[in-house]
């Protein structure tokens, strides 16, 4: 299933912060970056219907004339094994504005605490060390929560992952949208694509609480 949305469940940056001065870190060009992820089967993070899974984030294209401003097209390709359904594969496409990849974005979020648009909100929840499934520790990550997502196209696109987590057919149009969609991420600056060391998706599908936790995993050399 392939759907196009404007942000990964909630991160198209349609407005701008006032830049924080004094930063010497330059914005990178993320084009071509890849970030592999592995499903954490722990029931603390993932619904029991998900038996295994993986995903890969890829920065595919630079979109200088995108309606939201200069942006990068980011794909997340996932492959989950679900009880009774077998493999559930899909791709979501997101256009992230160039601003998201600049160091001043996180600097401003730390300073203000919240980033608000009419379609979603981002809250900085503090800092935490993250130990991933491969045993690598990422110290002092920024923990952010994306919530109050109200754009239907965004919810429909990301809901395929959570419907799979609930053991429901993500291609069945009879399924209602995911309610109370939230995405919590641990952000570490050196991680490619979106900087996400951990991604935790959660929501309510037909009254059932569902969740899927993904850990960044460095590709073998």
N, C-alpha and C positions, 0 to 999 in steps of 0.2 A: 504494500500500500504506500503510495507516494502522495504526500500533500505538501503544499507550500504555505508557509506562514511567515509572519514578519519578525518573529523572535522566538527564541527557545522557550516557549511557554511564558515568556514575559521579559525579554530584554531588548526590544528595539528602543533605542535611545532617541526619543523624538524631541527632547528639549536639552538644554545645556546648563551645566553648572558654571558658576563664575570660577575661572581657573585659579588653582592654588599656585602661588608664586614660589620660586626657590627650588623647584625640582630640577635636577640635572639629568634625569633619566629621559631618554628619547623614546618616542613611540616606535614600535617595531612594525615591519610589514609582515603580517601573519600569513600571507598567501602561500598555499601549499602545505601548511602545517597539518599534522595528523596527531590525534590523541586517542589511543586505544583504551577501552574500559572493560572491566569484568564485573559481572553481577555478583554482589555479596549475598549469599544464600541465607545468611543469618536472619532469623525471624524478627529480630529487632528492626531490621531495615527493609526486609522484602517479604511480600505475601507468599504463603506456602504453596500456592499454585505454580509459582515460578520455580522450575527445577534447576535451571542453569541458564546462562546467557552471556552475551558480550555485545559491545557496541564500539563504534569508532566515529569520532568527530573529525571532520575535514573542512578546512577553509578552501572552498572551491574556486571562487571568482571574486574579482574586485568590480564593484558596480558604481562607477563614478557618477552616474546620472540617476541613481535610485531616488524615488520620491521622498524618502526620509533623509536624503543627503548622501554623500559618498559612503558606501557601505561594503561589507564583505558578505558573500553568500556562504553560509556554514551549513553543512549537512551532518546529520546524525543517523548512521546506519546501524540498526540493531537486529539481533537474532536471538530470540528467547525460546527455550523449550518449556512448554506449558502442559501441565497434566491434562489428559484427554484431548488436547489440541495439537500436540507435537510442536514443530517449529513454527514460530510466528515471526516473520521478518518484515521490516518496513524501513522507510526513510522519511525523515522530516527535514525540510529545508528552511533555513532562517536567514534573514538579512539583518546583520548587526551593523549599526553605523560605525564608522571609523573611530568615533569618540570612545567607544567601549574599549578599544585596544590601547588607548593612551593612559599613561600612569596617573594623570590628573583625575581620571574618573574615580578610581578607588580612593585617592587622596581626599577628594571632595566628599565621597560617601562616608568616609571615616569621620570627617569634620562635621557633617550635617546630620548623619545618622539615618536619614531617610531620603529616598529619591522617589518622587511622585509624578505620575502622568495620569491622564484620564483613563488609561487602559490597564494599568498595573502599578504596583508599588514595590520598591526594593528597600529592605531594612538591613542596616549593618548590626549584627548581633554580637559583635565582639571578636575574640580571637581564640583559637584552639589548635593544639598540635593534632595532626592527622596521621595515623598509621594505616597504610593500605594493605590489601591482601597479599602483596608481594613482600611485605615486611619493611618497606621504605617509610621512614618517618619524615613528614613535612612540618617543620616547626612554625608556630605562630601564624597559622593561616587566618585570613579574613573569613569570617562566617557571615554569609548573607542569606536572607530569606526573600524570595519573590512570591508575592501574594496579591489577593484582590485582582486576579486576572479576569478581565471582563470582555475581551475580544473573542467572539465565537470562533473565528478561524484559528486562533491560537489554541483554544481549548480543544477543538476538534482534532487538531493535528497532534497534540501531545497526548490526547486521551487514548490513542491506539496502544501506547505502551502500558497504560494503567488498565485498560480493558483486558489486555493479555495477562497482566498480573492477577486479575480477578477471575481468569479462566473463561472470559467471554470472548466471542468472536469480534475482533476489532474492526472487521469489515462489514459488520451487520449494522446497517443504517437505522435499525429499530432501536439500537442502544441509545440511551440518553447521553447528553454531555456529562463529562466528569464535573462534579461539584466540588467546591472548596479546593481547587487546584493550588498546590504549593510546591515550590522547588527550593530546597535548601542546598547551598553549595559551600564547600571549603575552597577558598581561592589562594593559590600560591603562584607568585609572579613568573617563575621559570617554567611552569607547565604550559605546553603548547595549546593552541586553539583558544579556548576561553579561560584558561588558567584554573579550571576546576579539578581539584584533587579528588573530591567526593561530590557526587550528585545524588540527591535523595528526592525522588518524586513521590507525592502523596495526593490522595483525593478520595472522593466517594463515588462509586459506580453502582447505580441502582440500590442505594442504601448500604452498600458494602464498603468498608474502609479498605483501601488498597494502597500499596506502596512498592517502590522498587529502588534499591540502592546500588549505585555503580561506583566503582573505584578506578581511578586512573592507574594504568599499569604500563611501565616503560616497555617498549618493544625490545625483544632480544636482539643483541648485536651479532 
